[in-house]
Amino acid sequence: MSRRASGVRCQRYTADGGHYEGRWQQGQHHGYGVKDNGRGLIYEGQWRLGQRHGNGTLRRQCGNGHAERVYVGQWVQNVRCGEGKQYYKDGTVYYGQWQANGRHGHGIQWHADGRIYIGEWQNDAMHGKGVLYAANGNRYVGEFERGCKSGLGVYYHEKNGEQLLQHGIWSQDNCQSSLLSMTSHIA
């Protein structure tokens, strides 16, 4: 096959045991196509000169024959970039902005243990302003740095229909100093 080959190919096997079905340009995946890498990962979506580029879905082939989603969203030059949704093996799900394969910008993450984070991300970690909800209903509203509560924030503790507010300064998930106040819930 010529390196300049273009058009649609039904199937082409790769050296690693995978295969590709879709459009080609100059001998590379280009346009819409589906690639099974031969090691359990399947990408279906847009390509640009051999790289995932545009909108696409990455799935993992399971032992039972089903495929589970790994990532659905935008790609730029083979990496997650733009808006997308990532499904982690432990049941955690992230939806938001990506840059260079990492969570970066605004996003929401639902943890498998019931925690939810809504806020800013930088370099694949909670960073900037956000809200972290605990599984028991408590929440922290404030600043984060490299994945930890750091900076000014308020922790809302719920107990017996009352709410304890802890206004404080945090560093690496630990409160350094705080002022407590109690409020009653309004029914």
N, C-alpha and C positions, 0 to 999 in steps of 0.2 A: 504494500500500500504506500502510495506517495505521501511525503510529508505535507504536501499541499492539498491533500484530499479534503473535500468539503461535501456537505450534504447531510443525508440521514442514513444512519447505519442501524440495522435492527439489533445487532449484538456484536461485541468485540471483546474477546477475552484478554485480560491483562496478565503480565508475568507472575503476579502474586495470587492468581486463582480467581480474581474477581471478573466482573464483566460490566459493560456500559451499553445502554440503549439510548439513542437520542441523536441530537444534531451535532455536527462537526464543522470545524472551519480550520483550514490549514493543518489537518491531522490532529487537532485537539478538540476536546469537548467544548462546544460553544452553542449557546441557546438553551433550549430545554432538554434535559436528559435525566436518566436514572443510572446511578452507579452503585454496584455492590462491590465492596473492596475485597471480598473473599475472606474477611476476618470478622464478619458479623455486623458491619456497619453499612447502612444503605442511605445514600443521599439522593433525594428527588427534588429537582428544582432547576434554577437557572445557572448557567456556566458562562464564563468568559475566558477564552483561550486556555482551557485546561484547569481553571480554578473555579471553585464555588463563588458565584458573584451574582447578587440579586436576591430574590426570595427563594427559600428552599426549606426542606424538612430533612433532618438527620434522624434515622431510626436505628435501633439495635435489635438484631435478630435474636430471639430467645430460643431456648432449647425445645420448647413445646411447639415451635413453628410459627408462633405469633411474633410480630415486631412491635416494640415499644418505642414511643417517641423519646428522643433525647433533646432535640432543639428544633423549634419552628420559628423562622424569622429571616432577618436580613443578613447577608454575607457580603464582605468586600475582600477580594483577593485571598480567598480560602479561609478567612477568619470571621467569627461572629462580630458584626459591627452594624449599628443601627438599632432597630427595635426587634425584640425577640423574646421567646419564652423557652426556658431551660427546665427540663425535668431531670431531677437527680435520682440516683438509685435508692436513696433512703426515703423517698416520698416527698422531699422538699421541692417546691416549684418557685421559680423566679420569673417575673415578667417585667420587662423594662428596657432600658437602653444598655447597649454594649459598645465597647471600643477595644479593638485589638484582642478579642477573645475573652475579655473580662467585663464584669458588670461595672458600668461607668455612666453616670448621669442620674436620672430619676428612675426608681423602680420599686416594686413590691415583692417581698419574698414570704411565702407561706412555708414554715418549717414543719417537718413531720411530727414534732412534739407539740404542736399547737401554737407556737410563737408566730407572730407576724411582724415584719418590719416594713414600714412605708417611709421612703425618704431618699436621700442622696447617697450615691455610691462613687467611689474613686478607686481605681486599680484593684477591682474585684473585692472590695471591702466596704462596709457601711462607713461613710465618711461625709461629714457635713451635717445638715439638719435632718431630723427624722423622728419617727415615733416607733417604739418597740413595745408591742403588746405581749404580755406573758400569757400563758395558757390559762391561768387562773383569773384573768381579767385585769390584773394590775398593768400599768403602763408607764413607760418613761418617755417624756417629750423633751427633746433637747438636742445637744450636739454630740456627734460621734467622731472618732478619729481612729483610722486603721482597724475598724471592726469592733471598737469598744466605746462605751459611754465615756466621753471625755469633753469637758467644758461645762457650760451652764446648762442646767436641766431641772425638770420637775418630775419626781417619781410619785405616781398616784397609787396609794395602797388602799385596797377595798377590804373592809372588815365589818361584819354585822350591820350592814346598811349604812355605814359611815365611811367617809373617805378621809384618809390621812394624806396630806400633801407634804412632800419633802422637797423643798427648794434647795438646790445645792450646787456645788462645784464638784465635778467628777473627773477622775483620772484613771484610765485603763480599767473601767468597770467598777471602780471603788469610789465611794463618796468621801471627799476630803473634808468638807464642812457643809452643814445644812441648817435650815430653819424649818421646823415642823409646824403645821397647822391642821386643825380638824374641821371638817364640814359634814353636814348631814345631807343625805340624799333627799331630793324632792320627788315625791311620788306622783 
